[in-house]
Amino acid sequence: MKLSRCAAFASSLLLGAVLALTGAGAAQAAESAALDYVALGDSYSSGVGAGSYDSASGDCKRSTKAYPRLWANANAPSSFAFTACSGAVTTDVTGKQLGPLSSATDLVSITIGGNDAGFADVMTTCVLQSESTCVNRVNQAKGYVDSTLPARLDAVYGAIRAKAPAARVVVLGYPRFYQLNGTCVAGLSENERRAINGASDYLNAAVAKRAADHGFAFASVVPAFTGHEICSGSAWLHSVNWLNIGESYHPTAAGQSSGYLPTFRNAA
């Protein structure tokens, strides 16, 4: 009789736990289903480098493997608008991407600022020219981040808040590009790689500061990409690709699914 009561008690605990977990899962699913989600930003949000581009997105190159689409597929929000676009700068976001935002929008994601700071030109300069020229170009970009980018980010963030006053806005950063003293035996020097990583950190700090000042969440992808930089032997970023230059230095499909997606999911 004593054993039977213990068994019954244990069974009731197990049943309660199952019901609690099932209820929590149902609640989470219902919560996601009630969300109106809008994904804004540049190529790191559109999914350049991940392949599987939606032909209807044209030059914006929105990928079915980009983190916004993966999150929407997993959570089935009540609405999902994907306006992120390859090559976008801050004025592109304010001028072309904010149409789906409204007072009903619950969740917004965005990566922006890298193109304003001249990311593509920095990488081209560093690949094609001398170490000193590379470092000087990196320093020019950092100067832009100090002098001009904050106001441009303020304009974007202010416009988002004005159009979506109740939304949770998650601003995601950029990864460090290189693992120092890694597996690469050619290409950029360690000084160049160190300078580029430092510029990425510098940009992320500026973006995080402006996001915080607007009450937005900033989500760093640096921890997720650690050990998966270029020269790591397990890179989630494309190195320079002369056959598809546009995908160079962008996340692979694994970088989107294992780097950006969990970072966004944890912040959303």
C-alpha positions in Angstrom: 0.0 0.0 0.0 2.8 2.4 0.9 4.6 1.7 -2.5 1.3 2.2 -4.3 0.9 5.6 -2.8 4.4 6.6 -3.7 3.9 5.4 -7.2 0.7 7.4 -7.4 2.3 10.5 -6.0 5.2 10.2 -8.5 2.8 9.7 -11.3 0.8 12.8 -10.3 4.0 14.8 -10.2 5.1 13.5 -13.6 1.6 14.3 -15.1 1.7 17.8 -13.5 5.1 18.4 -15.0 4.0 17.3 -18.5 0.8 19.4 -18.3 2.9 22.4 -17.1 5.4 22.0 -20.0 2.6 21.5 -22.5 0.8 24.5 -21.2 4.0 26.6 -21.3 4.6 25.4 -24.9 1.1 26.2 -25.9 1.3 29.6 -24.3 4.6 30.4 -26.1 3.1 29.2 -29.4 0.0 31.4 -28.8 2.2 34.3 -27.9 4.3 34.0 -31.1 1.2 33.5 -33.2 -0.2 36.8 -32.0 3.0 38.7 -33.0 3.3 41.0 -36.0 7.0 40.9 -37.0 8.9 43.2 -39.3 12.5 42.5 -40.4 14.5 45.5 -41.5 18.1 46.1 -42.4 21.0 45.4 -44.7 22.5 42.3 -46.2 23.2 40.6 -42.9 19.5 40.5 -42.3 18.4 39.9 -45.9 20.7 36.8 -45.9 23.3 37.6 -48.6 25.8 34.7 -48.5 23.3 32.1 -47.3 22.0 31.3 -50.8 18.4 30.3 -51.7 17.3 33.8 -52.6 13.7 34.7 -53.2 13.6 35.8 -56.9 10.8 38.2 -56.1 13.2 40.2 -53.9 15.5 41.1 -56.8 18.7 42.8 -55.9 17.7 42.8 -52.2 18.6 39.1 -52.2 16.3 38.0 -49.4 17.2 34.5 -48.5 14.9 31.7 -47.3 17.8 30.8 -45.0 18.1 34.3 -43.4 17.5 34.5 -39.7 14.2 36.6 -40.0 12.7 34.0 -42.3 13.9 31.1 -40.1 12.5 32.7 -37.0 9.2 33.3 -38.7 9.0 29.7 -40.0 9.6 28.4 -36.5 7.2 30.7 -34.7 4.4 31.4 -37.2 3.7 35.0 -36.3 0.3 36.4 -37.3 2.1 38.6 -39.9 5.7 38.8 -41.2 7.1 41.5 -43.4 10.6 41.1 -44.7 12.0 44.3 -46.2 15.7 44.0 -45.4 17.8 44.6 -48.5 21.4 44.0 -49.6 23.5 47.1 -49.7 21.1 49.1 -47.5 22.3 52.2 -45.6 20.4 54.1 -43.0 18.5 56.3 -45.5 17.4 53.2 -47.4 15.7 51.9 -44.2 13.9 55.2 -43.5 13.0 55.7 -47.2 12.1 52.3 -48.4 11.7 49.7 -45.6 9.3 51.1 -43.0 6.0 50.7 -44.8 4.9 47.6 -42.9 5.4 49.2 -39.5 2.4 50.3 -37.6 1.0 50.7 -34.1 0.1 47.0 -34.3 3.7 45.9 -34.9 5.0 43.8 -31.9 8.5 42.9 -33.0 11.2 44.4 -35.2 14.7 43.2 -36.0 17.4 45.2 -37.8 21.1 45.2 -38.7 22.3 48.6 -40.1 25.3 50.8 -40.1 28.0 48.7 -41.7 27.4 50.1 -45.2 27.2 53.6 -44.0 30.6 53.2 -42.4 32.0 51.9 -45.7 32.3 48.2 -44.9 32.7 47.1 -48.6 35.3 49.7 -49.4 37.3 48.9 -46.3 37.4 45.2 -47.2 38.3 46.0 -50.8 41.0 48.3 -49.8 42.5 45.8 -47.4 42.4 42.9 -49.9 43.9 44.9 -52.8 46.3 47.4 -51.2 49.1 47.7 -48.7 48.9 47.0 -44.9 49.3 50.7 -44.1 46.7 51.7 -46.6 44.3 49.2 -45.1 44.9 50.4 -41.6 44.4 54.0 -42.6 41.1 53.1 -44.3 40.0 51.3 -41.2 40.8 54.4 -39.1 38.8 56.6 -41.6 35.8 54.3 -41.1 36.1 54.6 -37.3 36.2 58.3 -37.7 32.9 58.2 -39.6 31.5 56.0 -36.8 32.4 58.8 -34.4 31.4 61.8 -36.4 28.4 60.9 -38.6 26.9 57.5 -37.9 25.3 58.3 -34.5 23.0 60.9 -36.1 22.1 58.5 -38.9 21.3 55.7 -36.5 19.2 58.1 -34.4 17.2 59.0 -37.5 16.5 55.3 -38.2 15.7 54.4 -34.7 13.5 57.4 -34.2 11.5 56.6 -37.3 11.0 53.0 -36.2 9.7 54.1 -32.8 7.4 56.7 -34.3 5.8 54.2 -36.6 5.8 51.2 -34.2 5.4 52.8 -30.7 4.7 49.5 -29.0 7.1 47.2 -30.7 10.1 45.4 -29.2 13.0 46.4 -31.4 16.0 44.1 -31.5 19.2 45.6 -33.0 21.7 43.0 -34.0 25.4 43.7 -34.4 28.1 42.3 -36.7 30.6 39.5 -36.1 34.3 39.8 -35.8 35.6 38.6 -39.2 38.9 36.9 -38.3 40.3 34.4 -35.8 43.7 35.8 -35.1 46.6 33.4 -35.4 44.3 31.0 -37.1 44.5 28.6 -40.0 44.9 31.1 -42.8 48.4 30.8 -44.4 47.9 33.6 -47.0 45.9 36.8 -47.6 45.7 39.6 -45.1 48.4 40.2 -42.5 47.6 39.7 -38.8 47.8 43.4 -38.3 45.2 43.9 -41.0 43.0 41.2 -39.5 43.4 42.7 -36.1 42.5 46.2 -37.4 39.3 44.9 -39.1 38.2 43.0 -36.0 38.8 46.2 -34.0 36.7 48.2 -36.4 33.8 45.7 -36.1 34.0 46.0 -32.3 34.0 49.8 -32.6 31.0 49.8 -34.9 29.1 47.4 -32.6 29.8 49.6 -29.6 28.4 52.7 -31.4 25.3 50.8 -32.6 24.7 49.4 -29.1 25.0 52.8 -27.5 22.4 54.4 -29.9 20.1 51.4 -29.6 20.2 51.6 -25.8 19.5 55.4 -25.9 16.3 54.6 -27.8 15.2 51.9 -25.5 16.0 49.1 -28.0 17.6 45.8 -27.2 21.1 45.2 -28.7 22.1 41.6 -29.4 25.8 40.9 -30.1 26.5 38.0 -32.4 30.2 38.0 -31.5 29.8 35.2 -28.8 27.9 33.0 -31.3 30.5 33.5 -34.0 33.5 33.0 -31.7 35.4 30.0 -33.1 33.6 30.3 -36.4 35.4 33.4 -37.9 37.4 33.3 -41.1 40.7 31.4 -40.4 39.0 29.3 -37.7 38.8 26.1 -39.8 35.0 26.1 -39.2 34.0 29.5 -40.6 30.4 30.7 -40.7 31.6 33.7 -42.8 32.6 33.7 -46.5 36.2 34.9 -47.1 36.8 36.9 -50.3 35.2 35.1 -53.3 36.3 36.5 -56.6 33.6 34.5 -58.4 30.8 35.9 -56.2 32.3 39.1 -54.7 28.9 40.1 -53.3 28.9 37.2 -50.9 32.4 37.9 -49.5 32.5 38.6 -45.8 28.9 37.7 -45.3 27.5 34.9 -43.1 27.0 31.5 -44.6 23.7 29.6 -44.2 25.2 28.1 -41.0 26.1 31.7 -39.8 22.5 32.6 -40.2 21.0 29.5 -38.6 23.6 28.9 -35.8 24.8 32.5 -35.3 22.2 35.1 -36.0 19.0 33.0 -35.4 19.7 31.9 -31.8 21.1 35.4 -31.0 17.8 37.0 -32.2 15.7 34.3 -30.6 17.2 34.9 -27.2 16.6 38.6 -27.5 13.2 38.6 -29.0 
